[in-house]
Amino acid sequence: MKIPELLYNSPVIRYDPLAQVEVFERRDETTGTVSFQEPSPEEIKRIEETSGSSGAAPGAPRISLLV
């Protein structure tokens, strides 16, 4: 019996806690590379900067969840 190769799910909706928005991503099924994202990484960064709140606990390190 042959086991099929692992495929990445696409599309994906994930939550970005820093920007506090849902992100829609379309990925290449074999590599997992994001080929389309809405809102764009630039829009998410702008949202984070203008919101005045990171959504994280005070003193928590800022990490990027974008690939």
C-alpha positions as a Markdown table, in Angstrom:
| # | Residue | x | y | z |
|---|---|---|---|---|
| 1 | Met | 0.0 | 0.0 | 0.0 |
| 2 | Lys | 1.4 | 3.4 | -1.0 |
| 3 | Ile | 1.0 | 6.3 | 1.4 |
| 4 | Pro | 0.2 | 9.6 | -0.4 |
| 5 | Glu | 2.4 | 12.6 | 0.1 |
| 6 | Leu | 1.5 | 15.1 | 2.6 |
| 7 | Leu | -0.4 | 18.0 | 1.1 |
| 8 | Tyr | -0.9 | 21.5 | 2.6 |
| 9 | Asn | -4.5 | 22.6 | 3.2 |
| 10 | Ser | -5.6 | 25.5 | 1.0 |
| 11 | Pro | -7.3 | 27.9 | 1.4 |
| 12 | Val | -6.7 | 28.6 | 5.0 |
| 13 | Ile | -8.2 | 31.2 | 7.3 |
| 14 | Arg | -6.2 | 32.1 | 10.4 |
| 15 | Tyr | -6.3 | 34.7 | 13.1 |
| 16 | Asp | -3.5 | 37.2 | 13.6 |
| 17 | Pro | -3.6 | 38.2 | 17.3 |
| 18 | Leu | -1.3 | 41.2 | 16.9 |
| 19 | Ala | -3.4 | 42.9 | 14.3 |
| 20 | Gln | -6.6 | 41.3 | 15.6 |
| 21 | Val | -7.8 | 40.3 | 12.1 |
| 22 | Glu | -8.6 | 37.2 | 10.2 |
| 23 | Val | -6.2 | 36.4 | 7.4 |
| 24 | Phe | -7.3 | 34.4 | 4.2 |
| 25 | Glu | -4.4 | 32.5 | 2.6 |
| 26 | Arg | -4.1 | 30.5 | -0.5 |
| 27 | Arg | -1.1 | 28.0 | -0.4 |
| 28 | Asp | 0.7 | 25.9 | -2.9 |
| 29 | Glu | -0.5 | 22.4 | -2.0 |
| 30 | Thr | 3.0 | 20.8 | -2.3 |
| 31 | Thr | 5.3 | 23.4 | -0.8 |
| 32 | Gly | 3.0 | 25.3 | 1.6 |
| 33 | Thr | 4.2 | 28.6 | 0.2 |
| 34 | Val | 1.6 | 31.3 | 0.5 |
| 35 | Ser | 0.6 | 32.4 | -3.0 |
| 36 | Phe | -2.1 | 34.9 | -2.0 |
| 37 | Gln | -3.0 | 36.6 | 1.2 |
| 38 | Glu | -5.8 | 39.0 | 2.2 |
| 39 | Pro | -5.3 | 41.4 | 3.9 |
| 40 | Ser | -1.7 | 41.7 | 2.6 |
| 41 | Pro | 1.3 | 41.7 | 4.9 |
| 42 | Glu | 1.6 | 45.4 | 4.4 |
| 43 | Glu | -2.0 | 46.0 | 5.4 |
| 44 | Ile | -1.6 | 43.9 | 8.5 |
| 45 | Lys | 1.5 | 45.9 | 9.5 |
| 46 | Arg | -0.4 | 49.1 | 9.0 |
| 47 | Ile | -3.3 | 47.8 | 11.1 |
| 48 | Glu | -0.9 | 46.9 | 13.9 |
| 49 | Glu | 0.8 | 50.3 | 13.8 |
| 50 | Thr | -2.4 | 52.3 | 13.8 |
| 51 | Ser | -4.4 | 50.2 | 16.3 |
| 52 | Gly | -2.3 | 51.5 | 19.3 |
| 53 | Ser | -2.7 | 48.0 | 20.8 |
| 54 | Ser | -0.7 | 44.9 | 19.9 |
| 55 | Gly | -3.3 | 42.6 | 21.4 |
| 56 | Ala | -0.6 | 41.0 | 23.4 |
| 57 | Ala | 0.1 | 41.2 | 27.1 |
| 58 | Pro | 2.2 | 44.2 | 28.2 |
| 59 | Gly | 5.9 | 43.4 | 27.9 |
| 60 | Ala | 5.3 | 40.4 | 25.6 |
| 61 | Pro | 7.7 | 40.1 | 22.7 |
| 62 | Arg | 6.3 | 41.1 | 19.2 |
| 63 | Ile | 6.5 | 38.2 | 16.8 |
| 64 | Ser | 5.4 | 38.0 | 13.2 |
| 65 | Leu | 3.0 | 35.2 | 12.4 |
| 66 | Leu | 3.3 | 35.8 | 8.7 |
| 67 | Val | 5.1 | 33.3 | 6.5 |
